[in-house]
Amino acid sequence: MIVADSEQVAKDWVRNILAVVQEKKTGGSSSSSGSSAAAPAPSASSPSPVKPADTFISPPSNASSSPSPSPMSAQTNGSLDKSIPTESGTNPRTLLELAKGSVDFINREAKIGEFWQLWMESIPPASELNSPDMVIEYNIVATANMQKLTWRTAGPQFVFIQKMVDFFWNVGAPESEIDRLNDVGVLINPQKIGSWIDMSSKLGMDGGWYFPVNINVEIALEAADPGKPVTAVRDWAARHSVLTTIYIGRDMGAAPPRQTEIRVLLPGKTYDEQMNVARDAYRSFGFPEPPQAAFDILNQDKKEGLQLSIITSSEGFVRLGLLSPKPRLDNVVKLCQVVKANNEALGTFEGSLGTDGPEFVELQYLNPGFGYNVYNEGFDVVFHYCVGYEKALVV
């Protein structure tokens, strides 16, 4: 038996072991492009990718200015290195490969691996960034039982848009949804845009776009399909003076109903005030509150900065999530126990990222009927991780 002197040393061991495993799987190459899964070519009937000027937003006049940081991520440190520092100092794309290598179902299921590789190849290289103030950011969201993951990346609009459109065409996103992306993009004209993909151990796969920027609530709701949920969100926001969103995203699935997510900072000067606003959202939107045991764990820290994630569709509310920042390690373990998840797989995953813990924990409820037999419905605990940032190498 070998015992590490510290938690960080243990995480370094796990990361190095996973790197060797990944290198063996990819035939000796441990680079971020060395996945063994072959990306399927677009079918001959697929429409040709159209140019950004035809499909999206013209680059903003201040495109070279510093993009606003994602609320899900830590601030950059101003270094002019080609990658902005994860705790381990490893390039974020390498960490994504290591994280993928630690998740059994992704490596076991070829279709999921191919989907993941297509998405990875859609991320523009950091060399396309033309200012030291610009970054490409990476985030991963994992359920406590590691049976579902969401991968996110975002960066300057003019760098991301073409590869994003190509990716959506290649995976069969409907033209109407690409038009919808264009319409919302023209309306908001965000400096920073991104793409995300979902995957589950039950062969669930989904993807879409997001804008991690501050947007007026009324404008953000234009991205959602109209219906009673949007009206309820609008009324709740007005009642609590929630004026802006910090994130808006939409799925690009082939079949409706399509889902739109907005995320807001909960108003209030204290944790208790913010929690009261959250609880009113549960009542107003018809969601059951999280188990009291989960609330009790959050109440131990009473950290301010609570956020609410709201997902709507034309067929009703889809999901509601309450996000709390920087959970303590012992509370991560306790929250895993609330949903009867073994935290060992999560610990291995964290070790592959070299992180000291999640940026947020989310108490999440997925309404029945929206799991489509591939995502777990009902209450769940998920953890949000900031993987890191990339910058162009400035000479």
N, C-alpha and C positions, 0 to 999 in steps of 0.2 A: 504494500500500500504506500502510495506517495501522497504527501500532504503539502499543499501550497502554503507559503508563509502569509499570503494575503489574498483577498478576493480578487484584486486586479491581476495578480500572478496566475490565479486559477483561470481567469477569463482569457489571459494571453495564451495559456496552454490550449484551451479549447479552440481558440481562433487559429492557432498554428496547426493543430491536428486537422481541423476542417480544411485548411488551405492545402494540406498534403492530400487529403481525400479528394478534394476538388481537382487537384492536378492529375491524380490518377484517373479520375473519371473522364477528363478532357484530353487524355492522351499526351500528358506531359506539359500542357500549357495551362498556367494558372491565371492568364490575363482575363480581363472582363469579357473578351469576345470569344472565349474558349469553350462555350457550352457545347455539349455533344448533341443537343437536340437540333435537328435541322428545321429551319423555319420554312413552312409551306409557302410555295409561290402563289401569288394571286392567280385566280382562274382567268382564262382567256376572255370571259364575258365581263370581268370586273371593269368598271369605268376607269379611265385613266385619271390619275391624280391631277387635280386642277391647281393652278397657280394661286398663291396667297392673295393676290390682288382680286382674283375672281371669287374667292371663297371666304375671305375673312376680313381682317382689319388692316388698313394701311398702317405702316409703322408710325407710332406717335412721334410728333415733332421733337419731343424730349427723350427719344429712345435711349440716348446714351447716359441719361441721368440714373442715379442709384435707384433700383427697384425697392419698393417697400418690403420689409421682411415679413415672412409668413408668421402668423400668430402661433403656428404649431412648432416653430423652430426658434433656436437660440440666435442671438445676434452674431454676425461674423466678427472676426478679430482684426480685419484690416490688412492681413498679410497679402503679399503679392505672389504667393506661391501658387502652383497650378491646382492644388486642392486645399480647401480650407478644412482644417483640422477636425478630425474626429479625435476622440480622446486617445486613440491608439496611433494617430498620425497616418492612418492608412487611407488610400484613395477611396471615396465612397462607392465607386463602381465595383471595386474589389470586395468591399464589405457586402454589397448586394449579392455578389456571387457566393460569398461565404454563408450569408444568411440563407440563400436558396439551398445550398448544400446541406444545411442543418434541418431542412423540412422534408420529412420522408415522402409525403404524398406528392410533392412537386417532382421529385426525382423518380418516383415510381410510375407516374402517369405521363406518358409521352405527349399527349395533347396539351396538358397544362404546361409542360416544359417548353413546348414549341411556342405557345401563346406568350409565355414569359420572355422567351428569347426575342420574339418579334417586337415586344414592347421595349426591351432593352435596346434593340437596334434603332428604335425611333427616337432615342434621346440624343440630341445633337452634341457633338464634341465641344469640350470647353474652349477649344481653340477658336470657335466661332464667336465667342464673346469679344467685344471690341472695346471694353472699358474695364479698368480694375475694380470698378464699383459693382459690376454685374456678377451674379452668381447663378449656378444651377444647384437647386436644393433637392434633397432626397429624404423621404419619410416612409416608414412602414408601420402598418397597424396590424396587430395580431390578437386573436382571441386568446383567452386564458388557457384554453385547451389546445391551442396551436392547430386548430382544424379549419381556420379561415384566415387569410391574410389579404391585406390591401397594400399595394405598392404605389407610391406617388412620386412624381418629379415635376418640377416647375422651374421656369426661368423667363428671360426676356421674351416678349411676344414675338418680335421679328426673328428671333433665333429658333423658336420652337414651332411656329405655325405650320411650315411646310411639312416637316416630318410628322407632326401630329395628324395632319390631314391624310398623308400617305398611309399612316398606321391604321386610321379608321377605315379608309377604303380597303386596305388589305385584309382586314378582319371582317369585312362585310357589313359595316355600319350603313344604315339606310341613308340615301341622299337627302331625305327630308330632315334628318337629324344634323347632317353636316350644314345644311342651310340654316337650321335653328342655331347652331353654334355661331355661324356667321352673323345672324340677326342680333343675337345677344352680344356678340363681340363688338359689333358696330355701335350698339346702344351704350355699352359700358366703356369700350376702348381701354382695356386694362394694360398696364405696362408689363404685368407678369401673368403668364398662363401656364397650365400644366395638364398632364394626363394621369389617369390612374387605372389600375386593373385590380379586380377581385379574383380570388380563387379559393376553392374549398376542397376538403378531402372527399366530398361527395361529387366531385367533377363539376362543381359550379364554376363558371367563368363569366366575367362581365368586365366592362371598361367604359371609360368616359373622360370628360374634360372637367377642369375646374379653374377658377380664378381666385387665388389667395390674396385678395386685395379688399380694401374697404369700399363698400357699395351701399348706396341708399336702399333701404328695405323695399320701398315701392318699386324701384328699378330692378332690384334683384328678383323680386317675385314675378317679373315679366318672363323670366326663364322657365317658370313652372307652368304646367298645364292647369288651366282654370278649373275651379270647382270649390266645394265647401272647405276642403283643407286650407286652400290659399286664403279664403275669406277669414277662417278662424285664426290663421297666423297673423293676418293683417290686423284683426281686432285685438289680439293679444299684444302685438307689438305696440299698437297705439295706446293701449291701456297702461303699459309700463314704460312708455317713452323710449322704446328700442328703435333707434333711428337708422342704424347701419348694420350691415352684415360684415363679417370678416372673411367669409369664404362662401362661394357659390359653385355648385357643380351639378352635372347631369350625366346620366348614363346614355350610352349609344347603342343599346341592345337592338337586335333586329326586330323584336316584336314588342308592341305596347303591352301594358302601360309603362311609360317612361317615368323615371324617378328623378326628382330634383332635390338637391340638398342645399340648405342654407345653414350657416353657423353664425351665432351671435355671442358677443360678450354679454353676460347677464348684468343688468344695472343693479346698483346698490353699493353703499360704502363699506359694508361689512359682509362676511360670509353668510350670516343669517339672513340678511336682506336679500342677497342673491339667491339663496336657497328658497326663500318664499316665492320669488318670481318663478323659479324653476317648477315648484310644486303647483303653481297656478297653471303653468303650461301643461303639466300632466292632466290636471282636471279639465282644462279647456279643450285639449285635443283628444280626450278619451283614452289615455294610456294609463295602465296601472303603474303605481310608483314602484321603484326598486325595493327589494326586500329590506326590511329594517336593519338586518345585519350589515348590509352594504352601506346604508346611510350611517350607521354607528361608526363604521371604520372611517368614513370621510369626516365625521364629526370630531374624531380624535385630533385631527390637524386643523380643521376649520380654515383651510387655505382660501384666500380670496382669489378672484380671477376665474370664477366658474364660467363655463361656456355651455351653450345648448346647440345640439345638432338636430335639425328638423328635416325629415325627408317626406315629401308629398308626391302624390300621383293623381291622375284623373279618377282613379278608383278608390281614393281614400288616403289617409295617413299611412305611411309605410313604416317609419322607424323614428324613435326619439332617443337621443343620447345626452346624458349629462356628463360633462367633462370637468375633471378636477386636476390641477397642475401638480407635477412633481410628487407623486405618492412615495412615501417612505418604503424601503425594502421590506420591512416586516409587514407593512400594510398590503404590499403587492402579494405576498404569500397568503395573507388572510383573505384577500379578495378572491384569489384563486380557489380557496377553500369554500367560499360562499357558493360557487358554481360547481364544486366538487371536481375541480381540475387539478391534475398533478402538475406542480409548478416546475418539475425537472426539465421537461421539454422547453418550457419558456426560458429557463435558466441557461440551457445550452444555446438557444437562439440569441439571447442577450450576450452570451460570451462570444458568439460569432461576430457581433457588431462592436464588441469592445466598449459597450456603453455602461454607464454607472446606473442605469435605470431608465424607465419611460419618462417622456416629457408630460404625458397626461394619462390618466386612467379614465375610461368612459363606461358609465353604467348605461347599458343599451337595451332597448326593447324593440324587437321586430314583430310587427303585427302578424297574426295567423293569415296564411294565404299568400304571403309575400316571400316565403322561403323557397317556393317552387321545388321542394324536395331536395334541394342541394345546399341550402343555408339553414341553420338552426333558428327556429322561431322562438319567440318569448324572450325572457331576460338572459342577458349575457354580460360578461366583463371583458373589455378589450383594452389593449395598451398601445399607446402611440409613441413611436420612437423617431427621433431625429437622427438620421444616419450620417449626414454631413453635407458639405458644400464643395463646389468646384469653382475655381476662377481660371481665366486664361492666364497663361504664363506671360508676365509683363517684363520685358527686357529694358 
